[in-house]
Amino acid sequence: MQNKGIIKLFALLFGLVSIYQLSFTFKANQIEDNAKEVAVAKYADTEDDYQSKRNNEEIRYLDSLKTTKIQVGDELEPIEVYNMLGVSQYTYSEVENNAMKLGLDLKGGINAIIQISVKDILKGLANNSKDPIFNKALDDAEELQKDAQESYLESFFRAFDAIKGDTKLASPDIFANRDLSEDIKFDMSDDEVKGILQIKIDESIVSAFEVLRNRIDGFGVSSPNIQRLGNSGRILIELPGAKDKKRVVDIITKTAQLQFWETYKNQEIVPYILQVNQALVEANKAKETKDDIAEATEVQDSTSNAIDELTGQIESDSTSVAETNPLGIQGYGGGSVVGTFLSKDREKVLAALNDPKQRTQLPAEMRYVKFAWGIQEKDSEFSDLYAIKTNRDNIPPLSGSVITDARQEYDQVSRPAVGMSMNAKGAKIWEEMTKKAYETQGYIAIVLDNIVYSAPSVSTGPIAGGNSQISGSFSLTEAVDLANVLRAGKLPASAEIVQAEEIGPSLGQEAIDSGMKSFAIALAFVLLWMIFYYGKAGIFADIALLFNILLIFGVLSSLGAVLTLPGIAGIVLTIGISVDANVLIFERIREELAKGKSQKESIKDGFSNALSSILDANITTGLTALILFVFGTGPIKGFATTLIIGILTSLFTAIFITRLLIDWWTNRGGSLDFSTAMTKGLFKNVNINFLKKRKIAYIISGVFIVASLGSLFTNKLDQGIDFVGGRTYQVRFDQAVSVEEVKGDLNDAFGSAEVKTIGSYNELKISTKYKVEENSTAADEEVQSKLFEALQKYLPSGMTYEEFLDGSGEAKIGKMSSSKVSPTIADDIKKSSFWAVLGSLVVVFLYILFRFKKWQFSLGAVAAVFHDVLIVLGIFSLTWKFMPFSMEIDQAFIAAILTVIGYSLNDTVVVFDRIREFLNEHTSWEFGKTINASLNSTLSRTLNTSVTTLVVLLAMFTFGADSLRGLLFALIVGVVVGTYSSMFIATPLMYDTAKKGDAAESLKKKVKEEDEA
């Protein structure tokens, strides 16, 4: 081997860099363990809500390492937590940033896909146009989106074109308005306007992306991930380690529409409230029957009597209060507060006060009054009402667009508050507003997302400089979050969470434990098997394999890639790929030794002859992994990432590191047999006539395919929420529960629900389509509340709703994880999965055509892959109803299918490579003899690789996480079927198609010409 020195240097540097990168991960884990120990020592198990207190203490401890500074000379510097060999020192922030990133399924956290409303953006660009054609096109576009693969904007254009008549997009009533006058002219065609709108929409989504990124950066989790998904207006957000879902949802979806308004005074608006209250009294009175009216006590109709009733000057029972006070007025506050009501009556109160019939009683100068609630105080059953002085256009005199900075601070009584600074324009308007409020003794309401946070008076004269403060019943966390949202700015449109996943940290830790256990068992088997089968050469392969694993983790850490649970499965699968390369090399060396060549020459020729098969096999697997990376999201992308990295490092270690070790041994006089006493000569004299058995194989495969197709049409597949939409919860109980009983209770609550066991009978996976079309936080909360109520009798006595959501106690009883997929997203996932599988088949067909120059090879390979995929699907369809683990068809299953495609092709390409080689070496042989000899000569490698891969997968299946069992079962079936099809389907089909029209002869000639060239 040439350039050994360069390869040694490169391997050394590569290994040292990997160790250097991984050292940060070990240090970060050590610091996090210390934080847990501190939290456990501070809060005993006997304390109320100890788990939440411990979590907060961990966060406080880690934050203190980031923010605390110590005096170093004349300067304050962050605390150093890692001293690397006295050469480099690192702070905790630097250690955390360099440590390996763990995905949600390993660390716990929250994942969400946000849909920015393009409809809202279009409305804003059209200045909320009332044009009927424009608004109908918006509604029609929503209907088109249910079955379309295009963006909302494209659907809007289609809908508008279908109904526009003589109306143009450049109409002054739509987009040729004052705000867009510089971009859109009256004489523009629709096509010209469409191009401009596309740019404007894209700018708005980019703006939303930046706003969300700034908000997430201030959230305080390590390694957040935010990325835009194509041109759909969707944004993916991943927050590993985030535990407070409500806080995350608030930060993500809050539009942050900050407005400053003048308010009406209490005495100006109370008469109207009393008039509405009295009108409701009269309306209720009119509904009573004549008999009821005759027997009822006459209700006084004067306003003063109603006030006496409310203030307690007239005693009455609850019935008379309800009759005289239908609005449920609890008090009249004072100043800017125009009334106090029960929180539960808020919707009813606003409906009554905004009744068009009642609003006719308002004076003309008050006809644009807007009623808004104040911020709700915790543990209070009352809400304060404010009356805002709006205008016809509902445009505030001052908005949040003038805010240049926002920060958490404290008010005059040391309560958390939010301070704000404004630009010059805002400061001038703010000074004018505060001057007017001072002179009229009025109030200015600070309104955020239609909630009045405070409405103070101005008692010290006009406020210059543009500084203001929002105070209210904030916790410290709420004040920090609000400052973060205001600083980042408002979203250009409403944002909905259309897909979400929440995984508890305890479930993540369990996934790590089970993943590492299965990884260790699989690795131990492979290491021992290689020594058993190849003797000393197996030891060198094992060293290369261990170095390969070091490189994989090192590269993952260096690139900042996220390690997920499927990613661990990808690494385990990489072990099989790495072993396969060494098996190919060792089998070729054994063949060269059998020909009587010297050890040195056999090693040289063995590595050289195996290279073509190794490259072809890994490229085909790599292509399917690349497609998976492009189409996959979240954990599935993590699976593809580790697979791609593993393929590259496996090639390096198998071709170069193993060669370096073998050459080192042989150059110092060592002898290698590449076998042991038990494996020497194994498969050497095998002579199976595969082609003679091909018709039997065709019949067997035909039966399986027909059975699979029949089951797919009748029994169908168990589609997960990734493909049909809905909400899924993983819930753990303190004892085994009956699936049927739980399902019955959940059906009563939701109408229909799917219930499956996960691993043991005390853990269930619950799916429901209840309110699947609604993406609001309120709908999510309603579903979770109903879930808790339905399951309450199966949970420990006294468990609260909050404990259920967090996973209570050491056993972590309650909700362990949850996920939500809207029907629109589910449809997109289904379509992208179809294109991913189809795309991988097309790419592989073209690659094999390029490499082997004949369509017969491509046809045989792709037909075998179709065969494998159909049988895997059929087995899932036939068995999903009674298997003791989840066999849902989801994104993870698609990952498994693509991996099966790659594995099946790997096997097939190795055989095809040998056929091409034998066609050149044995020109006098019959084509059939060449095929059989090629299959027999690769049998040892085929079975060796399949056995090691199967054992690795079985270790993962037996000892790994329950959530991966479906994926692993698909891989196990795929490996078995793929091994069979490479020998009995792909190659025989290539043979049968090549025989016709003397294609076999042309194959021989083509191979010979290529080799001569």
Disulfide bonds with the S-S distance in Angstrom:
none
